[in-house]
Amino acid sequence: MSTEIVKDIICPQCGESQKYRLYTSVNAQEHPELKQSVLDETLFDWRCQRCSYFAAMAYPFVYLDNQAKYVVCLTPGGSGSAVEPTEAMRDYIKRRVKNLAELKEKVLIFDNGLDDVAVELMKNALCSIIKRNYGNARLHAYFSKVEGDKMDFAIFMPRQLEPVYHSTRVEVYNQSQEVLRTLDYTDPQGFATVDARLAKRIIDEYQSS
């Protein structure tokens, strides 16, 4: 099921008080329109009906897909604790993210039947190559799609609003999975944070083994 709460919001620009409907959890099968809002990155958008002031809200949120068997807990900025997994979620993939972009990426990864840890290893390798070409700039990479034998990633560069897209062979994904098998990697209990930090720790462990 999906849980929604109606709250009074005062516009910081014009002072108008109005109702805002926020969703604390969404079931992908029951509300495909809300899933689409996650993929469009508009679920948390709010616009004042009087002066059109726009804001992207931030609050704890749970995304559940019973068909693909995964659940993602969003805790803004990485603060706060994730929800406690229920017994019904025992066999689900459980992840924790800090913003809507990361939530969207997890949905795209799991809906494509991919392992997000292996995808993070790919992103680590891809960003290392791009950094060398751009003077070690700080990058943010997000999985985009699988097309044939290619996997696409959106790379966000410093001071650039639009991403640059790079493709990598699916073969690299298979090699990343092999790294995880070599290390006997298993998911930790509860909600795991699978991100660039985890990828770096895994690569360091693999290179020192």
N, C-alpha and C positions, 0 to 999 in steps of 0.2 A: 504494500500500500504506500501511498504518498501522503506526507503530512504537511499541512500548510498552516500558517499563522497570519492573522491580519493585525497589523500594528499601525498606530498613528505616527506619521512622519511629518516633521516640521521642516519645510524647505529652508536651507541656510541662506538662500539668496533673497527670497521675498517674504518669508515667514508664514506662508500658507500651510495650514495643517490639512493633511489628507491621508487616506487609507493606503497602506502598502501591503500587498500579499506576498509573503515570503514562504519558501518551501524549505523545510528542514530535512526532508528525505524524499526521494523519488524512486519509484519502481519502474524500471525501463519498459517492462512488458505492459504494465497497466496505463502508463502515460507516455506514449511515444512522442507526443508533442513537447513534453518537458525534456525528454532525452535530446530532441533536436535543439532545444534552447541551450543545453549544455554544449552540444557540438558547435553551435553558432556563437558560443561564449556570451550569451545575452541573458541567461537565467537570472543574474543578480542585478540587471540594469534597472534603474529607477529614473523617471523623468517627471518633473513637477508639471502638473496639469495647468498651472497658472502662468509660470514664467519660462517653462521649458528647461529649467536647470537640470543638468544630467549628472548622475552619480552612479558609480558601480559599487553596490553594497558588498559587504564582506561579513559572513557569519558561518558557523559550523553547519555542515551539510553532509548527508549520507546518500550515496548513489548505489542502488542495488539492482543486479541483473540475475534473476533466478535461473534463466535459461542457460547463460554462459557460466554461471556459478562464480560470480565475483562481486565484491563489495568494496567501495572506495569511500573513505572518510576524509572529508576536507576540513582542515582546521586552519583558518586564515593565518598566514605568516608562520605556520608551524607551531603556534602556541596552543596551549590547552591540551587536553587528553582526548584520544580517540574513543569512540563508543566501545563498549565491551561486546565482543562477538558472542552471539547466542549459539546454542547447541546446533540449531538448524544450519548455522554457517560454518560448522566444523570443517567441512570439505571444500569450502569456498576459498578462492584467492582473496586475501585481505590486504588492502593497501591504504596508506595514509599519504595525503598530498597537502600542499599549502596554498594552492590557488586554483582558479578555474581553468587556466591553461594546462596545468598538470593533470587535472581531472579529465579534461577533454582528451589528452594524450593517452591516459590509461584506458579510456573507453575505446579509442581507436585501436590500440594495441590488442586488447582482449577480444574485441569484436572480430579482429583478424586472426584470432587463434594463436597469437604470438606470446612468447615468454618475455615479460618486460625487463627481467634482469639481463637477458641476452641482448635486448634492444639497447639497454643502457651501456653495455660493453661496446656495441657498435658506435653509439654516439660519442663515447670516450675516444675511440680511434679516429672517428671522423673529425671531431673538434681539434684533436691534436694536430692533424694534417693541415686544417684550415688556419689554425693559430700560427703555424710556421710561415704561412703565406701572408698573414696580416699582422705581423709583428706581435704575436702573442696577445692579441686583443681578447677581451672577455666576451665569451659567446654563450648563447643559450640555444640548444637544439631540441626540436620536438619531432617525434615520429609523425608522418603525414599519411602515407598509404603504401600499399604493395601493388605493383603493377608489373605483371609478368615475372621476370627474374630480377626485378629491381625493387628496392625499397627507398622511398623518398623521405627526406627530412627537411624541415623548415629551420633554417639557421638565422637567428636574430643577432645582428652585429651592433656594436655600440653606435648610438646616435642615428640609427636607421629605423624608421617605423615599419617598413615592409621587410619581410624575410627574404633570404636568398635560398633557393631550393637546390639540394644536392641529392644525387642518387647513389646508392651503394648496392652491389650485387647481393642477392639472397644468400649466396655462398658465404659471405662474411657473417651473416646471421648464424648459419650452420656451424661455422668455426667458433663463434661465441658460445654456442650451446656446448660444443666440445670442451671448451675451457671450463665451463661449469661442471660438466661430467667428470673431468679430470680432478677437480677439486672436491668432488662429492658435495657440491653446494646444495643446501636445502633451505627452504623458507623458514625464517624464525616464526615462533608462535605469535599469535595476535596480529595486529595491524603493522605491517612492515613498511618502512620508508625506502623505496627503491629509487635511487636518484644517482647523480653524478658522483657523490661521495662514496656510495656503496660500490659503484663501478671501479673507482680508483683503488679502493681497498682490495677488491677482487683481483684486479690486474697486478697490483703490487705483490699479493700473495702468490699469484700464478708465476710471476717472473722470478720470485725468490725460491720457488719449490724445485 
